[in-house]
Amino acid sequence: MVPPRQAIPEEEYAATPGVEDCMTHTIGLIGAGHIGSQIARAAVAAGHDVVISNSRGPETLQDLAAELGPSARAATPAEAAAAADLAVVTIPLKAIDSVPVEPLAGTTVIDTNNYYPQRDGHVDSLDDESTTSSELLQAHLPGSHVVKAFNHIGSAHITEHAQPTGSAGRRALSIAGDDAAAKAAVAAFIDEIGFDVVDLGPLAEGWRIQPDTPGYGPRLTSAELREATDAARRRG
Ligand SMILES: NC(=O)c1ccc[n+]([C@@H]2O[C@H](COP(=O)([O-])OP(=O)(O)OC[C@H]3O[C@@H](n4cnc5c(N)ncnc54)[C@H](OP(=O)(O)O)[C@@H]3O)[C@@H](O)[C@H]2O)c1
């Protein structure tokens, strides 16, 4: 893995091709449960700063912040959103209407969410497949660039399955989104924390990796994940 930006002398920084991919960023997490805490651990290990938040308040996140160390702090969702170079929304789908809108304007937002009607309640537009869960978040955040990612990997595997770039059999994670620069930023982050990337295309294609599709869950290489997502069929 490439060292974080602060390890590179300034004069070398400008001259190093592709080094912009390994700058230290602030990752702002809205949700710090199973997935949020694991993405925070991976981000800190890759040299990033993280701001974690949940619904109950920063005082309930002190143990996790202490575990993550000096590059992490706990805050409110609005503060995490405002601090984020790259934001992550990783809360139950039924809570997405509470995600702060204005502080995320112009920001790339990773959406890890999945639709489980038994947990989230029925959403007609998801049941009739006229939209997808990530498009709902994008509609809530019209000024942000939503990229669907991390929705198909079990939380423990975010750290357990990570491998350096170029490793044989490296696991791949998918991305879907409508903004090329946002997808490039998310792809660089995913690579940094240990995974290959498969681009599914626009956000509307995110259904190819939703629950009950072949790519949802198993450890797959990029070729295998591409095959699985190509083979996905809509429920209806
Ligand atoms: N678990 C997995 O392996 C996995 C894998 C892939 C994708 N996902 C998806 O990722 C999302 C998160 O899953 P999870 O397993 O991490 O859930 P989780 O363990 O239940 O954690 C949810 C987090 O969201 C926070 N939260 C809830 N409502 C919020 C709100 N209105 N504002 C800010 N934070 C809020 C919770 O904080 P409080 O505790 O303070 O309410 C908690 O930190 C879900 O959509 C899930 O389907 C999960």
The ligand as an SDF file (V2000), in Angstrom:
LIG
                    3D

 48 52  0  0  0  0  0  0  0  0999 V2000
  -23.9640   -5.3510    8.8850 N   0  0  0  0  0  0  0  0  0  0  0  0
  -23.4840   -5.6590    7.6950 C   0  0  0  0  0  0  0  0  0  0  0  0
  -22.6660   -6.6160    7.5700 O   0  0  0  0  0  0  0  0  0  0  0  0
  -23.8790   -4.8700    6.4770 C   0  0  0  0  0  0  0  0  0  0  0  0
  -23.2370   -5.1600    5.2750 C   0  0  0  0  0  0  0  0  0  0  0  0
  -23.4820   -4.3760    4.1500 C   0  0  0  0  0  0  0  0  0  0  0  0
  -24.4060   -3.3390    4.2300 C   0  0  0  0  0  0  0  0  0  0  0  0
  -25.0760   -3.0960    5.3860 N   0  0  0  0  0  0  0  0  0  0  0  0
  -26.0590   -1.9930    5.3890 C   0  0  0  0  0  0  0  0  0  0  0  0
  -25.4040   -0.8360    5.9000 O   0  0  0  0  0  0  0  0  0  0  0  0
  -26.3230   -0.0850    6.7030 C   0  0  0  0  0  0  0  0  0  0  0  0
  -25.7820   -0.0230    8.1330 C   0  0  0  0  0  0  0  0  0  0  0  0
  -25.7140   -1.3580    8.6100 O   0  0  0  0  0  0  0  0  0  0  0  0
  -25.0550   -1.7170   10.0060 P   0  0  0  0  0  0  0  0  0  0  0  0
  -25.0760   -3.2040   10.0820 O   0  0  0  0  0  0  0  0  0  0  0  0
  -23.7760   -0.9880   10.1650 O   0  0  0  0  0  0  0  0  0  0  0  0
  -26.1410   -1.1400   11.0100 O   0  0  0  0  0  0  0  0  0  0  0  0
  -26.0050   -0.9910   12.5940 P   0  0  0  0  0  0  0  0  0  0  0  0
  -24.9140   -1.8310   13.1240 O   0  0  0  0  0  0  0  0  0  0  0  0
  -27.3770   -1.1560   13.1290 O   0  0  0  0  0  0  0  0  0  0  0  0
  -25.5520    0.5350   12.7640 O   0  0  0  0  0  0  0  0  0  0  0  0
  -26.3820    1.5670   12.3460 C   0  0  0  0  0  0  0  0  0  0  0  0
  -25.7200    2.8730   12.7190 C   0  0  0  0  0  0  0  0  0  0  0  0
  -26.5350    3.9170   12.1950 O   0  0  0  0  0  0  0  0  0  0  0  0
  -26.7290    4.8680   13.2360 C   0  0  0  0  0  0  0  0  0  0  0  0
  -27.9510    5.5980   12.9680 N   0  0  0  0  0  0  0  0  0  0  0  0
  -29.2300    5.1490   12.9550 C   0  0  0  0  0  0  0  0  0  0  0  0
  -30.0680    6.1410   12.6470 N   0  0  0  0  0  0  0  0  0  0  0  0
  -29.3070    7.2340   12.4620 C   0  0  0  0  0  0  0  0  0  0  0  0
  -29.5890    8.5650   12.1360 C   0  0  0  0  0  0  0  0  0  0  0  0
  -30.8440    8.9750   11.9100 N   0  0  0  0  0  0  0  0  0  0  0  0
  -28.5660    9.4540   12.0290 N   0  0  0  0  0  0  0  0  0  0  0  0
  -27.2890    9.0470   12.2600 C   0  0  0  0  0  0  0  0  0  0  0  0
  -26.9550    7.7870   12.5690 N   0  0  0  0  0  0  0  0  0  0  0  0
  -27.9570    6.8870   12.6720 C   0  0  0  0  0  0  0  0  0  0  0  0
  -26.7820    4.0480   14.4830 C   0  0  0  0  0  0  0  0  0  0  0  0
  -26.5700    4.8740   15.5850 O   0  0  0  0  0  0  0  0  0  0  0  0
  -27.3980    4.6830   16.9470 P   0  0  0  0  0  0  0  0  0  0  0  0
  -27.0030    3.3330   17.4720 O   0  0  0  0  0  0  0  0  0  0  0  0
  -26.9560    5.8240   17.8050 O   0  0  0  0  0  0  0  0  0  0  0  0
  -28.8620    4.7640   16.5570 O   0  0  0  0  0  0  0  0  0  0  0  0
  -25.6210    3.0970   14.2220 C   0  0  0  0  0  0  0  0  0  0  0  0
  -24.3930    3.7120   14.5180 O   0  0  0  0  0  0  0  0  0  0  0  0
  -27.6570   -0.8150    6.6120 C   0  0  0  0  0  0  0  0  0  0  0  0
  -28.4310   -0.2380    5.5750 O   0  0  0  0  0  0  0  0  0  0  0  0
  -27.2700   -2.2290    6.2500 C   0  0  0  0  0  0  0  0  0  0  0  0
  -28.2850   -2.9050    5.5340 O   0  0  0  0  0  0  0  0  0  0  0  0
  -24.8110   -3.8310    6.5230 C   0  0  0  0  0  0  0  0  0  0  0  0
  1  2  1  0
  2  3  2  0
  2  4  1  0
  4  5  1  0
  4 48  2  0
  5  6  2  0
  6  7  1  0
  7  8  2  0
  8  9  1  0
  8 48  1  0
  9 10  1  0
  9 46  1  0
 10 11  1  0
 11 12  1  0
 11 44  1  0
 12 13  1  0
 13 14  1  0
 14 15  2  0
 14 16  1  0
 14 17  1  0
 17 18  1  0
 18 19  2  0
 18 20  1  0
 18 21  1  0
 21 22  1  0
 22 23  1  0
 23 24  1  0
 23 42  1  0
 24 25  1  0
 25 26  1  0
 25 36  1  0
 26 27  1  0
 26 35  1  0
 27 28  2  0
 28 29  1  0
 29 30  1  0
 29 35  2  0
 30 31  1  0
 30 32  2  0
 32 33  1  0
 33 34  2  0
 34 35  1  0
 36 37  1  0
 36 42  1  0
 37 38  1  0
 38 39  2  0
 38 40  1  0
 38 41  1  0
 42 43  1  0
 44 45  1  0
 44 46  1  0
 46 47  1  0
M  CHG  2   8   1  16  -1
M  END
$$$$
